[in-house]
Amino acid sequence: MRVTFYGHSTFLFELAGSRLLMDPFFSDNPACDTDPMTVECDYMLLTHGHMDHVQDAVSIAKRTGCTVVANYEVATWVKGQGVENVVELNHGGSARMGDITVKCVNAVHSSVLPDGTYGGNPVGFILKSGDTEFYYAGDTALTMDMELIGRYHDLNAAFLPIGDTYTMGVEDGAIAAEMAGAD
């Protein structure tokens, strides 16, 4: 697995011959100088509707033709913006993306879309392909659900938010990593 960090919560994972873009926030992101029109992906996963997680989702999805995976409300919004390839998931649900399985898990946060509509309940994702399994938490607080993730998944890594204003801080992040059992 190869990981590219673009700043804030935007990652590109290259796994099992696929490129997975997480929460694309390039435009207006002071931590990122990458032009979103240069980013290529096969799949895009969105954890919730806040602008700093969906800012460039529609333009990239339309340009690349990638499949967007999100909760029902965010997926419906993306479809309403003219994106054709969309998979709706909800907490506990999973889907196959090529040789990768993506499972939707709980996140404790809020979610409103850029146009002010309700973005549904935020989510995180467990991604697995072969011996590689990792947890992308999105924006979340520390939650006991992370202990269940550690009990039932053999994680190689966990990508956790540690902003300490809108998400958990460093101390809770360390507890979350321990609970999730990430190597």
Secondary structure, DSSP 8 states (H G I E B T S, - for coil): -EEEEEETTEEEEEETTEEEEES---TT-TT----GGG---SEEE-----HHHHTTHHHHHHHH--EEEEEHHHHHHHHHTT---EEEE-TT-EEEETTEEEEEEE--S--B-TTS-B--S-EEEEEEETTEEEEE--S----THHHHHHHH---SEEE----SSSS--HHHHHHHHHHHT--
